[in-house]
Amino acid sequence: MRRRGGWIPLVSGLLALVVAGCRPPPLPALDMVGTRLAIDDPRAANVLTAYLDEVAARPALRGYARVLLEGPDFKLNRPQRILAERPARLRFEVMGLFDQLAALLVTDGRRFGFYDAGSRETSRGLVSPTLLWDLAKIDLDPHEVVGLLLGAPAPSPGIARADVWLEPQGRLAIAFAWSAGEVASTCADEPLRARLFVAECFVARAELEQGGEVFFFDPEGRLSEMRALDPDGVLRFRAVFEDYSPLVDGDAGSSFPHRVTIRSPEVDSEARFVWKRVMLTEGLSDRFFTLPGRTVSNRNH
């Protein structure tokens, strides 16, 4: 289980902290409503094929977003310049009054750097499972945030198709779980794309009780929601993708979710990203994910 606590400079140390008035209602982990389909249903195969192509076509982005962070005892609503690149490279530039830099958080997936413009102090250290919670009040790992911000999180390594169903409103749900025993041994060397389509690698729906991921696609085949499940069906986080529209600087035929909302029930928090400008790119320079200059204080996580 993740540790909760630590210091929260992006929320309380730099910008105004507002106590939230009420907590949002709890979310169901897996409310399967609709018609269960065959696990190898061709509709699922077609949607999944197109989606994995979308994942591959979105390696990195840079943009400007309004970011809302809200929990039981904090609320922050500030613009941020954001860079993200798979698998786990992030750069958050939190803007203060008059569009001045208030804080900067960078990570290459292994190490992080944090700069507080108010105190002019810099911190560096190793990435821990609680890094983004401690510094940005987002209860996810960097690689998870990168996938969600790109609007196309990839199914996790080692995961296999476990169930498929069609909701009354037309959404198609594809559930994945981690295989075990003989299936895991047989499919261990299969790449992700093959493992998600090879019948021998499919697992029983009961495997979801040990954790998994569920992807929901709207009638047009666009990702509308993702849920990450811990063992016993506990919902770790839920991400909703909305406001799809073409990218100004991107492929005219592509559509990108300009509003991404992430709910983390365990810590009763929400992070919402509303993109004002966003541009997909093939890659980003290493310099964006490290802090220059001399370290004033070190903090190992």
Secondary structure, DSSP 8 states (H G I E B T S, - for coil): -----S--IIIIISS-----SS------S----SEE--TT-HHHHHHHHHHHHHHHT-SEEEEEEEEEEEETTEEEEEEEEEEEETTTEEEEEEE-GGG-EEEEEEE-SSEEEEEETTTTEEEEEE--TTHHHHHHS--S-HHHHHHHHTT-----TTEEEEEEEE-TTS-EEEEEEE--HHHHHHHTTS-HHHHTT-GGG---GGGGGG-EEEEEE-TTS-EEEEEEEEGGGEEEEEEEEEEEE--TTS-TT--EEEEEEEEEGGGTEEEEEEEEEEEEES---GGGGS--S--S-----
